[in-house]
Structure formats: structure tokens, C-alpha cells
Amino acid sequence: MPTVKEKLSSFHVLILIYMTQTGVVIISLGQMLAQTFGLNGWLALPAYCIAVTVNLLLIGLIYRMGQGKSIFEIMEQRLPKALLAPLYLALTAVWSMLACLVAIEYVFIFQMIAFPTTNPVWFKLVIDLLAMLLCVKGVYTMSKASTVFFYLTVWMYPFSCLLFHEFSWKRMTPFFFHEGDFSPMGMTGIYTAFLGFELVMLLFGYVERSAKLMKMAIWANLLVFASYMYICLLVFGFFGFGELQHMQFPLIDMFAFVKFPFIERIENMLYGLLLFTMLSTMSMYYWSASEASGRLFTRVKPEYRGLALVAGTFFVGLIPDTLADVNVWLTWLGIAEICISFGLPLFLLALLMIRKEKGKTAHA
Amino acid sequence: MEQGQQLTHILQQFDDCADFKHIAYPELNVDLLYFDHMIDAGKLSREVLSPLLSVTENEMASALARLTFTIKSENKEIVVAILSGSAALFHGGQAYIIDMYDPKGRAISQSETETTITGPHEAFSEPANSTLSLIRRRIRSSHLKCIRLQVGEVSKTDVYVLYVADIVNMDYVQELIRRIREIEIDAVHDTNMLVQLVDDKPASIFPQFYTTERPDAIASKLAGGRVVGVMDGSPFAFSAPTSLFEFFISSDDYYQRWSLGTATRILRFIAFIITILFTGIYVSVTTFHYEMIPQKLLLTLSESRSRVPFPPVYEALLMETVIELLREAGARLPTKIGQTIGIVGGIVIGQAAVQAGFTSNILIIVVASSAIASFVMPSFIMSASIRLIRFGLIVLAGIWGNLGITVGIAFLVIHLSHLTSLGSSYLTPVAPHKPGDWMDIFIRAPFKLLGKRPSQAKSPNPVRMKPKE
């Protein structure tokens, strides 16, 4: 009934994390792997998956040691709020800016492909409005929307079997990781494709007792890994390394080859559908930022916090002019987020081990 | 209060009511008050009037003992009883309320908005008695409970909440009763109006209660663990909690073989997609994404559109509006004139508009297909909601092509995700994920696989069919 607060089930956690992790990067991931790791660069993906799993296990340790309490409660029960304020502000800034930049990246890509003469600010405005509508409704509504978005996008995977006839193992070559530049920025860029899993930290307290939160997070990451492996393997075998290095959005170009008697060039629909995955990612980051800021501004309603965050980042988001600028911003924020994803659990671990809860006796 | 005073007060209440009857028997010290069009005249004559003619004042006590009555002392209660179809008999300083209610309504007839090919054809009619009787005849169980409430400060309309004890989740019953009791309005005229007053989100375009005029559908909802509401004066009953997908289900699905039922249900989902997207995609493709059309089809399309002077979005909105006008005119006019409208509209839309260069042939096919698809929905209210959403998507497609359509769908999904029916998710069983229910939502599986009640009902007794040993 309305008085009972609904909680997330295992399946919802799985889909929510999967949809948060899957983003627009998927359309250029093949090219990023080819450029950074060279021939058969897709084989680098398992290393990323392992790194994320290690990170998730670390978060799982916090979940277990904190007995499912929210990370904010863990911190506030051990440290004064004044000390935590800068951390909350930093988290709010990074998460809300990440949400904003994910949207800008999508808007720039979309504008470049379909509407080169339209001012991207209009697209951004509408997408921000959608994200705000979604994030202010809370994590349970977001998980339900993400589940529907998942079903609306997942059919693209079986659909891609229509491209198998163009796939050739010969294009893989017998060489591994040759001709890659192995640049740290490139490697970080690929890792950002997996980001989103760390927000599982904020779901403590929102899940059903029976839901295996961390187990589902690991499964979600494996699902993301499997989908990235599949897509990247497909683009490597479809275009070959040489061509892939020079393509900006191989996934979109690959779907351009799908033809039906009544419709063709279905990549036009693909980048439309990517809006759904992007919205899930974006709203989750905005929601996380809203949760963090909510610890500082407890009297402000979540609706107004969401509005303020979306509006604030909207204006900051007007600064980058080109896709290249956005990518640079995203990489730096990605580095900050990687630091958060490892640093915050380590900080929490230290707190849990060193400091006792306020008001508890030593032997309690 | 003395009889004289009380009687005068009540008679004052019904001042200037020409249809009000007051029969006085001074020799017996009896006054009888009632509305003759609301009562069973035969019963009144047989049980009250005739005996009164043959008794003396001393025999009144024994004459009254033969009647079924309740004694009311409050003037307000007596007035309400008379208004509800009872006769009030005043004698010896007391008011005897004798239930004589006999609403004269339409006979039970065939359902016009929810016809089925196989299965029962009868539909509810306006009097609640007849509706309750049709339901009781289908669920002959003492567990079927019926709670009477009143709605409307002026209309005092009876509303009945029905449920099957031990199957229903009582939280839903209490929530519905609470919401109905909280209604403060002068009058409620139909069930479809009532449900809007107890909606979770009254501003939403989607119906949050399942309304139907089919007794078999309501009986299946009750047996499925849902709460049902019946309103006097409306041929519709409602059930809750409901979900978006429940509106795709027709009683026919269960009366046919499962494979046919499944095929029809899948067809309805396809029809839903066609209704909301087909015209929008036409506008999007012909305005922004010509590259999506294969070359051979492109020739036909460009030839068809070559004489049309408007952009596709205006062309589509124009045709959709004409179709809606035809539909509305057809619905309001008597059947025979309605047919003429259909023929005139068919000729105007089908031929003249194309020859005049107002629209393209292909758009006619697109608009007609989406209009036909919209009528495939078993629920008229849901079908109307979907048709309205289509207009929004056409406009968005005209502004931003495929992205516009995607933005529209995203907005719809966000709205639907937040929507609830009696506090239960409107997207059940997709979100929350209940794969067990999919067998009775996306397909109509054989009955042996439909052994459990819908999870949305949160029934304390979820098993509806024992598996065979």
C-alpha cells in the first residue's frame, strides 16, 4: 500500500546497475580498444572486468561490515558532519557533472549524425528535463523505468545476428595487442565504459532483505562485460583492425548495413534507442548527487534538489563546445570517479575498522 | 418528538416534490410516505395498502408484525430511507421503514462496447441490484462480501465494494473504502467518473482502474483476488489494482483455445505499437530520415507525396484529426446515420483527399492502419488514451524525427513507471519483475500453467488451481 515503502528486488538491482553501466561509450568502444590496445584489442576487456569485480568485492566488504547501513550513516555515525561536508560537496559535484557530461556527449554525437544545423542546447534541455523527471521520483521508479528501457533496447543484441554474414575471423589476425598506443588516457577512457557500478554503494538500505545486492552487482557487471565483448568482437570481425582505427562510431556504422525490404539504415533508430541507456545512467548519477547533497541540505525537498542540480550543471555544461572537449572533460571526471570508486570504500573500511559508532561503548 | 411534529418536519422536507406520495388513514392514525416510482407498487398494495383497509386501530400492532421493517427515530434517517426507495409508515409515534425499492431500469442486454464472439453476452445494466445479482449468480460463495457506501452529498449514490474474503488482500479493500469515503462531491453519475475521484494520479492520461460492463470479467477479477466496485446507476463495474497490461486482455482469450488466445493477445500488442508509432514513424522518416526507406519504396513514396503541398507533420495531423472527427461523429449519431458518415468519410478520405492533392496515398494507408489498430484494444478507455498519445508522438516526430519519438517514449515510460493503481505498480508484471505472470499477460498459456493468481493481487491464497497428481 502507499504507506509501505517499496524496495528493490534482486532483478531490479541487476538491471539498474547494468543500465547504469551501459552507456553511449558502447558506440565507440571498438575504436577505443583498437587504438589503445591494437590488434585484437577486445581481449583487453576481461582485465577491466576483473578490475571492476575487485572493486565490487571491496564495496561488498563495506556492505557486510556495515550490516547493510547506508554509507552516509556509516560516515556520520563515526565522524562529525562538518568534517564530511567537503566530501559530500565533492561527491555531489563529480556525480552531477558526470550526469551532465554523459548527456552532452550523447547530444553532440546525435547532433553530428542527424541534426548538424540544430542548436544542441535544445536537445540537452529536453534530455535534462527527462532525467530530472526520472531522478526526482526516487530509485524505485528509476529501477522500474530502467527495466522497461532494458527491454526496449536489449532486442538490438539478437538483432545483430543479421550482421553475422559479414563477420570474418580472418580479420582478427593471429597477433595480439600490436600497434596499440597504450596511452593512459585511452585506457582510462575504456574504464569509464564500465563506470556506474560504484553507485551500488548508494543502494544500501534501498534493497529488499532477500535481495543479494552485491551478488547482483557482480552479475550486472558480468552482463555488461558479456555485452561489450560481444559488440567489440563483432566490430573487430566486421571491419578489421585497420578500418576500425579510423572509425569514430563503429557500432553505428555496422548497423547501417542491416537491410529489410521495407526499411534500411536502422542505425538511425539505434542512436535513438541509446537515449534510453543514457537516461538510466544520467538519472542514476543525478540521483546519487541528490542523495549526497541531501545530507547537507536536509530541509530541501528531493524535487528541488534534483531541479537545482540539473539546472546548475546545465549551465556548466554549456562551456564545452566540441565533442573533443567533452571527451577531455569526461576523461578527467572519469579519473575522479575511479578514485571515488576505490577511495570511498577504502575510506569507509578504515572508518569501520578504526572508529566506533558514536554513542556505543567499547565493548558494545 | 411526537408523531405529528415528526411527520410535519418530514413533509416539510419534501415540500414542492410533486412525485412524493402521502397517504393518510386518520381512522387508524397512520401516515404513509413514499415515492411511487421508486417502489414496487404491487408489493406495496399487497403487503401494506390492502391490510390497512381491513384492520382497525386496535389490530394495527398485529398487522405491522407481519411486515418486515426497521424502526427509525432520526428525521434525517427517515428522509434518506424514503429517498432510497423505502416506504415510511408513521403510527403511534414511531416511524416504520419498509423496504419496497424496485428500480425500473433497462433489462439485461448485450454488451455493446465489449462484445465477444464466444462466451457470455450479457452485460450489466444501470440498477445496482441487477449488477450485484449478475455477480452473485457467478460467484455463489458466502465468501463474496459486499460493503455498501454512499457517495455524493446531493446524489447519495450507493456504491458497493465487493471482494472474496480469504482471496483478496484486505489492505486493498481498506484502501479503496478509505478513498471512497473521502470523496466530497455533490454528485457522481457514473463508475467511470467515480474511479477518477479515487485515482492514485488523477492527472494521468491512463485509467488506473479497470472498468468493464461484463459480469464474467468482473467475476474473474474477484476470483483472481482483486477488489471490485459497483455503483448504482452505472452499467460499469470496476476492479483494482490493475496494470497497463490488463487492458490488453479480453474475456474471449480464455474461451478460445490457448493458441488462438495467445495469437490474439500478441496481435493486440502489435496493434498497440502500430497505433502509437506508425504515423509518427511515417512523419519522422519522410521529414528527416529518407535514407531509411529502401530505394524501390522511395520511388513510390516520393511519387505519392509529390503533389502534397504540406510538410508531412501537417499532412499527418490533418488526416488523424479527420479520422478522429469521423469516429466521434459515428459514435454520437444513431446507427443508421452513423453508417452514412462512414461511407461519406471513406470516400472523402480515401479518394477525394488524394485526388485533390491534400494528402498522399501512403499516409492514408498509415493513418487507416493505425486507426484500425487502435480499435483492437478491448478497453475503449485505454484505446482512447492511446490515440491521444499518438498525437503527441506525431508532433515530436515532426520536430526531431526519430529522437523526438524516442523522447516521447522515454517520457511515457517515466510516467508509467511512477503510476500506481491502489498503490500497486502500474507496470506489473514487467516492473516489478514477475515472470510467473507473463504467462497470462503476454500470452494466454494453457490453463494448467495458470495455476496461480496474479501476483499484483498480493493474495493470501495465491493458488487458484491444484496441479494434477
Interface residues (C-beta under 8 A of the other chain):
Chain A: M1 P2 V4 E6 S9 F11 H12 I15 F110 A114 F115 F123 V126 I127 L130 L133 L134 K137 T141 M142 S143 K144 A145 T147 V148 F149 Y151 L152 K259 F260 P261 F262 I263 E264 R265 I266 N268 M269 Y271 G272 L273 L275 F276 L279
Chain B: D171 Y172 E175 D200 F288 H289 E291 M292 I293 P294 L297 W400 G401 N402 L403 I405 T406 V407 I409 A410 F411 V413 I414 L416 S417 H418 T420 L422 G423 S425 L427 V430 A431 P432 H433
